[in-house]
Each structure stands twice: as C-alpha cells, then as structure tokens.
Amino acid sequence: MKEILLPGEPCCHGVRSDGAAKIGEMTEPRVFEICAGAGGLALGLESAGFQHICAVDNDPYACQTLRINRPQWEVLEADVRDLRGEMLLGVDLLAGGVPCPPFSIAGRQLGENDERDLFPEVIRLAAEGKPRALLIENVRGFAAARFDSYREWLVDELDRLGYFSAFRVLDAADFGVPQNRSRAFLVAFDRSCVRGFAWPEPSGSDMTVADAIGDLLGARGWNGVENWRLRARAPAPTLVGGSKKHGGPDLGPTRAKKQWAVLQVDGHGLADVAPGPDAPVTHAPRLTVRMAARLQCFPDDWEFSGGKTAAYRQVGNALPPPLAAAVARQVRAALDGESEGFEHAARQLRLLKA
C-alpha cells in the first residue's frame, strides 16, 4: 500500500493545509468523500450541511475541477486503495460514488471479479476509520439479481462492523432533474448511535430538456429554438460519461442516440457553441458541455477542467446534485437524531425500489 498523507498534517488530526478548523472544533457533520469526481455528490452533501474533511479522486482533471470551485476543500489525488483508515477518525460520514464499470452493462458486469471494484475498500475504510455512517452510490446495474449474493456479502460485512444498512434505487427525474437517471444507493449507520433513517420522497417537480437548456440553445440567435422546444418537452435519457479507454465524447450507444433524436438532439458528439442564426430551423443541435452540465443540474458557475472530452466525461459520470442533496438531507436527519424507525433491517437482502 502506498503511503498517503494529506497536505499539512494527517486528516485524522483534523488539521487542514488552509488553516481551517480542526475536526473537534467543527459544528456541522464531517464527510470524507472518495471517488468524488467533478463534485455532484459533493455539492449535494454541501447543501445538506456536511463539511468536507477531504475529497479524493484519482483523476487529475476531476481533482482540478474541485480545487477550482472549492479552494477551501482539501482535495487529494490518490487511489482509494492507498488511503489509510486513520484519515477517517472523527469523521461522521464516508461517502462516494465507487467505480461503475464492475456493475454496468458497458463494463461487462464482472462485479467482484473486476479489478476496479472498490466496495471491499469501502468496507476496509469503514472498519479502520469507524465513521458514523456511509453513503455510497453506483449504477442501477448494482441492483441486478446477478449481484444478490454480492449485496448479501456487503450487508453481512457491515452488520459484522456494527452497521445497519439499506439499499434503494432512486431516479433523478423524481427529484427535479431533467434526466431519467437511476442510481443505486447504499446507506449504513452505526447502530449504537443512529436510531432511524427514511429514504427521500420524490419532489414532484417535472423538469424537461426544453426547460433546462432552451435558453442556452437560443443564446446565439438560432431561429429554430422555439420549434425545438416543442420537441424537447420530456426528460433526457441518461447522460453517459464514457470510458477513458474509448474515443471522444458522445451521448451514448445507439439506443441512447435514438432517444436523443426524438428530442431533436444530435447525440453523435458535442458542440463547442450553441447554433447561430444561420443554422437551419430544422437543425438537430448537439449539446455543449455546459448544456450537459445543466441536464445534470450543476450550477452554471461550476467550472470543469480539461478539454471538451475530459470535461464531458466528468459531467456525464457525475451524480446529479439535487438527487445527492435529497439523500444527503435524509442521512443528516438520521445523524442528527431526527429520523424515526430504520425501515430496512440489516439482513434484508432484497433491494428496495422506489
């Protein structure tokens, strides 16, 4: 294992290189986030009142994105396997979106046999650092029947460590995101200090692609934008960030491109700018990185480092901040003792679906 130290002093001592308060002096719940990416989950945690002790990712572009937008956070470029559990001592929540390829169709769903599977590292860090709670997200494929035994193993390991745990699949479109994007969540709580947890209820907000990016598509005077809005009054299909091993940015496989075409969007690539006044009224525009970020509900002032491919990969692989915030608020309520009755027994193995 590679030795990893945070800038300044070790995180377990609660000292940050920017001179921020020690862990013991913080009043808000503290989170240590792994596989933080471009900050979708981080923004949700922040909105729920969590303070980042550290955000970790192994991608230099993602780390730079976090540093640009949140210079006060401790950001560490590192492999999760090289982290020491003592970095989490005194932390309330271990959070993260561990790699999806082991459980995605595109990644061949090798599960525990995929070297990119980091769930065992989550268990190790929980055992060594003993956070009060865990919040881990992944693709919907993690809920597949083929992974029943793997989820059973996770539940048993967390039970052995003294945690209650729960699984659920939530769709971002139910929480104000203009995109059908289902994600699987694992939450776990130290049963000695947390008495309850309830999953978030859908917000009732139905955002569409037209609502989200119509102004951006019309920003350069494209005359077809109003006709386009009529075609785009539905949520987007799931944005796909893609693999570092394959080509440039596009909006996903053939099936996804056909879904985008129904919305009059060309899914075969990304544009640098919105269409101008000379573009045909019937033009099917391509999205820009900023438009894709809007569909993920990133703030417009959130900057993404790297070129178009690197930036889009960060956007497409992110957890939408509103969905992250909805779950994070419920986790915080549980940690604050404001949630009654744990609705999922530690050994109930079937995935609950919203």
PyMOL commands that set and color helices and strands:
alter all, ss='L'
color gray80, all
select helices_A, chain A and resi 11-13+23-25+40-47+60-69+80-82+85-88+101-103+111-113+119-129+140-143+145-160+172-175+209-217+225-231+254-262+289-295+308-316+321-335
alter helices_A, ss='H'
color red, helices_A
select strands_A, chain A and resi 30-34+51-57+75-77+93-96+133-139+163-171+182-190+352-353
alter strands_A, ss='S'
color yellow, strands_A
deselect
rebuild
show_as cartoon
